[in-house]
């Protein structure tokens, strides 16, 4: 326990105490906008179908344009991309509120919803990318990098518990418009604050000369397998939401649905934070298989749950399997992608999760209507089984490959304590050392290793650092 606390102190020393706080509040609007838009449109239009269409276009916008924003962040740096996205998202969210209150027709509302989703700043994936870049720049060991990802995963989980809860509270005491108005304010204020934080210099993007010199390599198969695994994880979320809503309504206590789902999120967040204490000998392949096996075993009792107390117990325990899978999936992505494509890859992974959740929510909702709660829960169990299958058949690298000449954005930038508020002209310089190198004799900034590419040269197959739980000895 003492060692774990010391490790997390090292993480805060890397990021500064303010960055995690800013990124947390900047994440909340993502968790609030989906649920808030559905409640708002249902309240103002009186049509659940219209609400579903608007909520669906919002999700679609995020799924389609999330990787685009990630790629832009890789190329031009997080600061300008997040500033622009936060501004557009705040205006679009406010426009959605105004349109719904003004009785706008379904098609225009859906279009605004799509813009709202497309402009989500993706603080979660970008914060992972930035924090891990800070850890690698400081040549921290893998236990610290792993704690970085556990912390980021926990912040995600907490935001997705409190976000919908805040929407529900605002709708209960006032109106859903208040919740979405609050989301617009949060993204404008804290999105901008996150973008302007001095640590943005470590993710300043790659200069045009570096982009022209590099050869774009094909993503390894494990990346696509992990994206599929995350989509299936999203399917579990969506199916559980539909099943919980169906069962609580059947029992005559629909108000309990949000509380039950929140309990799952709380346990998941606590488990994610505890992963920082897991010994390094438990590699990513083992963690992936263990987490997906646990999800299958712990979700199966949902098929036989027909009363409120067992529902609370089963869903709460099931939450312990979710954070380990999410953190491990992002870690696997982080290990094998090019550093120059890290934000794009993290955004793609997050979009896969959202896509799976939206699709499963639609399908399992219909199954719940036709066959009862068990119909929806069957989707969750089936998705867990497919997740485990992917984990068993996918070849996972046993260690982080060395990357000669790997490009790491702004590797020579200053630390949070002395970085300036704007990116300097050196903020995109390449350093040819491998990400996370900590061994004695590590190459000094600006030096070229024997046989390594010179700064600015391409590094086909270079691997990266990223988001979601990296650990030594995998």
Secondary structure, DSSP 8 states (H G I E B T S, - for coil): -HHHHHHHHHHHHHH-HHHHHHHHHHHHHHHHHHHHHHHHHHHHH--HHHHHHHHHHHHHHHHHHHHHHHHHHHHH-HHHHHHHHHHHHHHHHHHHHHHHHTT--HHHHHHHHHHHHHT---HHHHHHHHHHHHHHHTT--HHHHHHHHHHHHHHHHHHHHHHHHHHHHHHHHT-HHHHHHHHHHHHHHHHHHHHHSGGGGGG----HHHHHHS------HHHHHHHHHHHHHHHHHHHHHHHHHHHHHHTT-TTHHHHHHHHHHHHHHHHHHHGGGS-TTS-HHHHHHHHHHHHHHHHHGGGG--SHHHHHHHHHHHHHHHHHHHHHHHHHHHHHS-GGGHHHHHHHHHHHHHHHHHHHHHHHHHHHHHH-HHHHHHHHHHHHHHHHHHHHHS---SS----TT---TTTT---TTT--SS--TTTT----S-TT--STT---TT---TT---TT---TT-----SS---TT-
